[in-house]
Amino acid sequence: MQMSGLRYFLAVARTGSIAAASAQLNVAASAISRQIANLEAELDCVLFERRPRGMVLSPAGELLARHARQTLVRAEQVAAEIQELQGLARGFIRVATAEGFALDLLPNAIAEFHARHPGIRFEIQVLPPAQVTQVVAAGDADIGITFVLAPTNLVTVIYDATVEMVALAAPDHPLAGRASIRIDELQAYPIAMPPLDTTARLVFDTACRAEGIAIEPTLTSNILTALLPFVRRTKGIALMSALSVQTPVRLGELVCIPIQSQASLRRGIQVQLMRDRKLPHAAQAFLSQLIAALPPAEPGRA
């Protein structure tokens, strides 16, 4: 079995279709289809069940998927060990992240690392928080950084902390000079937030219910960057983690205002690795820098 065939097979298993795998891998759909057919002929079995909503692994496909993930991880480890003979001169690091970390914290960490180690290449996947964990567990990313609301045993958690949601406003906003605001005071202003299925929205809506209030956002978007121009140009307020906008706050483009509420506005943040996997030397070095850029973990957490 060729490595490329296994890689294409896993991409179809992950995305649910040859077309989606083709778009993700930037490989012709005919090439992926041919590799799947070759695998099925070589193993004399059907690897996928074709259903109306997509391609689903057959029992044989499930078995091959487990083998393929382990094989690819081992192959990548060997390649990484060969690269490590050159120290940090070369390497490739794949990071899966929730968007809140991709706006500011993660690219700044990468830029700082690149300044010292220009031969290291990076790939960032921005995904919904739960998908970050799934991608890391499958070995499709070296490092994951994400928001969490519940513990997981799918991955190894090497950093575990919580972060408070804050109100973000323009420097000339009427609330900008306040040391803190009550959550009910937000009702007087247009609110910009992520959609209902996000950790930020779940935490915020829970806090509002504890206060006996309901706040309907003026603007919702699954892309956080779409919220910031609205805040800068209106009297609106965005709700997100301060980690997402460290640089704009430091430059005075936005202000962070703590929110007082009966229920906690904190979310868990984790840095995750695939279980039982040894990171390549370059990825381990970057991991140390990334954790150093995060708030200290609370006692009793990773």
C-alpha positions in Angstrom: 0.0 0.0 0.0 1.4 3.4 -1.0 1.5 6.2 1.5 -0.3 8.5 -0.9 -3.1 6.0 -1.2 -3.5 5.8 2.5 -3.4 9.6 2.8 -6.1 10.0 0.2 -8.2 7.3 1.8 -8.1 9.0 5.2 -9.0 12.3 3.6 -12.2 10.8 2.1 -13.0 9.1 5.4 -12.6 12.4 7.2 -14.5 14.6 4.7 -17.2 12.1 3.6 -16.7 12.6 -0.2 -14.1 12.4 -2.9 -14.9 15.9 -4.0 -14.4 17.3 -0.5 -11.1 15.4 -0.1 -10.0 16.7 -3.5 -10.6 20.3 -2.5 -8.8 19.8 0.9 -5.8 18.1 -0.6 -5.7 20.1 -3.8 -5.5 16.8 -5.7 -7.6 15.8 -8.7 -10.7 13.8 -7.7 -9.9 11.2 -10.4 -6.5 10.6 -8.7 -8.2 10.1 -5.3 -10.9 7.8 -6.8 -8.2 5.7 -8.6 -6.2 5.3 -5.3 -9.4 4.2 -3.5 -10.2 1.7 -6.2 -6.6 0.4 -6.1 -6.8 -0.1 -2.3 -10.2 -1.9 -2.6 -8.7 -4.2 -5.4 -5.6 -4.9 -3.4 -7.5 -5.8 -0.2 -10.4 -7.4 -2.1 -13.0 -5.6 -0.1 -15.3 -2.5 -0.1 -13.8 0.3 2.0 -16.7 2.8 1.8 -20.5 2.5 1.8 -22.0 5.0 -0.7 -24.9 6.7 1.0 -27.1 9.7 0.0 -25.4 12.0 2.5 -21.8 10.9 1.6 -19.3 8.1 1.8 -19.1 6.2 5.1 -16.4 3.7 6.1 -17.4 0.0 5.9 -16.2 -2.3 8.7 -13.2 -3.1 6.6 -12.6 0.6 6.0 -12.8 1.3 9.8 -10.0 -1.3 10.3 -7.9 0.1 7.5 -8.4 3.7 8.9 -6.9 2.7 12.2 -3.9 1.0 10.5 -3.5 3.9 8.1 -3.4 6.6 10.8 -0.7 4.7 12.7 1.3 4.0 9.6 1.3 7.7 8.5 2.2 8.9 12.0 5.1 6.5 12.2 6.3 7.6 8.7 6.1 11.2 9.7 8.0 10.5 12.9 10.8 8.9 10.9 10.9 11.8 8.5 11.0 14.2 11.5 13.8 12.3 13.2 15.8 12.6 10.0 15.2 16.3 9.8 16.2 16.6 13.5 19.7 15.6 12.4 19.9 19.2 11.2 18.6 20.7 14.4 15.9 23.3 13.9 17.1 24.2 10.4 14.2 22.4 8.8 10.8 21.1 9.8 7.0 21.3 9.2 4.5 22.0 12.0 0.8 21.6 11.6 -1.4 23.4 14.1 -5.2 23.1 14.4 -6.8 26.0 16.2 -10.1 27.6 17.1 -10.4 30.9 15.4 -10.1 32.9 18.6 -6.4 31.9 18.8 -5.8 32.4 15.1 -6.6 36.1 15.1 -3.6 37.2 17.2 -1.9 34.9 19.7 -1.0 32.0 17.3 0.3 34.1 14.3 2.4 36.2 16.7 3.9 33.1 18.3 4.7 31.7 14.8 6.2 35.0 13.7 8.4 35.1 16.8 9.5 31.4 16.3 10.1 32.1 12.6 12.5 35.0 13.4 14.7 32.5 15.2 14.2 29.4 13.0 13.4 30.6 9.5 13.7 27.1 8.0 10.6 25.8 9.9 7.3 25.8 7.9 3.9 26.0 9.4 0.3 25.0 8.4 -2.7 26.4 10.4 -6.1 24.8 10.2 -8.9 27.0 11.7 -11.8 24.8 12.8 -14.7 24.7 15.3 -13.4 23.9 18.8 -14.6 20.2 18.9 -13.1 19.6 15.4 -9.7 20.7 16.6 -9.7 17.8 19.1 -10.8 15.4 16.4 -8.1 16.4 14.0 -5.4 16.2 16.7 -6.7 12.8 17.8 -6.5 11.5 14.2 -2.9 12.7 13.8 -3.8 15.2 11.2 -2.3 18.1 13.3 0.8 18.1 15.5 -0.6 20.6 18.0 -4.2 21.7 18.8 -5.2 24.8 20.7 -8.9 25.2 21.4 -11.7 26.3 23.7 -13.4 23.5 25.6 -16.5 23.2 27.8 -16.0 19.6 29.0 -13.1 17.2 29.6 -11.9 14.9 26.8 -10.0 11.6 26.7 -9.4 11.6 23.0 -6.1 13.5 23.2 -3.3 14.3 25.6 -3.9 17.7 27.2 -0.6 19.3 28.0 -2.0 22.8 28.9 -5.3 23.4 30.6 -6.6 26.7 31.9 -9.6 29.0 31.7 -10.1 32.5 30.2 -12.7 35.1 30.9 -15.0 36.5 28.2 -14.8 40.3 28.0 -16.6 43.2 26.3 -14.6 44.7 23.4 -15.4 48.3 22.4 -14.0 51.2 20.5 -11.8 53.6 22.5 -14.5 56.3 22.3 -17.3 54.0 23.5 -19.4 55.4 26.4 -18.3 52.4 28.5 -14.7 52.5 27.5 -13.5 54.1 30.7 -15.2 51.8 33.1 -13.3 49.3 35.3 -16.1 46.8 34.7 -19.7 46.6 33.6 -22.7 44.5 34.6 -24.0 42.0 32.1 -27.4 43.6 32.1 -25.9 46.9 31.0 -25.1 45.3 27.6 -28.8 45.4 26.8 -28.4 49.2 25.9 -25.9 48.6 23.1 -25.8 46.6 19.9 -24.0 43.3 20.5 -21.8 41.4 18.0 -21.2 37.7 18.8 -20.4 34.3 17.3 -23.4 32.1 16.4 -25.4 29.8 18.7 -23.3 26.6 18.3 -20.0 28.2 19.6 -18.5 27.9 23.1 -18.6 31.7 23.5 -22.3 31.9 22.8 -23.2 29.0 25.0 -21.3 30.5 28.0 -22.8 34.0 27.4 -26.4 32.8 26.9 -26.1 30.7 30.1 -24.9 33.8 32.0 -27.8 35.8 30.7 -30.3 33.2 31.8 -28.8 33.3 35.3 -29.6 37.0 35.4 -33.1 36.6 34.0 -32.3 38.6 30.8 -32.2 37.8 27.1 -29.8 39.7 24.8 -30.4 39.3 21.1 -27.2 40.1 19.1 -27.4 42.7 16.4 -24.7 40.9 14.4 -23.7 37.3 14.5 -20.9 35.7 12.4 -19.0 32.5 12.4 -15.9 34.5 11.5 -14.7 36.6 14.4 -12.9 39.1 12.1 -16.3 40.2 10.8 -17.2 41.4 14.2 -14.4 43.8 14.8 -15.1 46.5 12.1 -18.7 46.7 13.4 -17.3 47.4 16.9 -14.8 50.0 15.7 -17.4 51.9 13.6 -20.4 51.8 15.9 -21.3 51.9 19.6 -21.5 48.2 19.5 -19.8 45.7 21.8 -18.3 42.3 20.8 -18.0 39.5 23.3 -14.9 37.3 23.1 -11.7 36.3 24.8 -9.1 39.0 25.3 -6.5 36.5 24.0 -8.1 37.0 20.6 -7.3 40.7 20.3 -4.1 41.3 22.4 -2.4 43.3 19.7 -5.4 45.7 18.9 -5.8 46.3 22.6 -2.1 47.0 23.1 -2.2 49.4 20.2 -5.2 51.2 21.6 -7.5 50.2 18.7 -9.9 48.4 21.1 -10.5 48.4 24.8 -11.4 45.3 27.0 -14.0 45.8 29.7 -14.5 43.0 32.3 -18.1 41.9 32.7 -19.7 41.2 36.1 -22.3 38.4 36.1 -23.8 35.8 38.5 -22.7 32.9 36.3 -19.2 32.4 35.2 -18.1 33.8 31.8 -15.0 31.6 31.7 -14.2 29.0 29.1 -11.6 26.3 29.2 -8.7 26.5 26.9 -6.5 23.6 26.1 -3.4 22.7 24.1 -3.7 19.2 22.9 -1.5 16.5 21.4 -2.3 13.1 19.8 -2.2 10.4 22.5 1.1 8.3 22.7 2.8 10.4 20.1 6.3 11.9 20.4 6.4 15.3 18.8 9.2 16.1 16.3 11.9 18.3 17.7 10.7 21.5 15.9 7.1 21.0 17.0 8.2 20.4 20.6 10.2 23.6 20.5 7.3 25.6 19.2 5.0 24.0 21.7 7.1 25.3 24.5 6.9 28.9 23.1 3.2 28.7 22.5 2.5 27.7 26.1 4.7 30.4 27.3 2.5 32.9 25.4 -0.6 31.7 27.2 -1.8 32.7 30.7 -0.4 30.5 33.5 -2.4 27.4 34.1 -4.4 27.3 37.3 -3.1 25.0 40.2 -4.4 21.5 39.6 -4.7 21.9 35.9 -2.2 20.8 33.2 
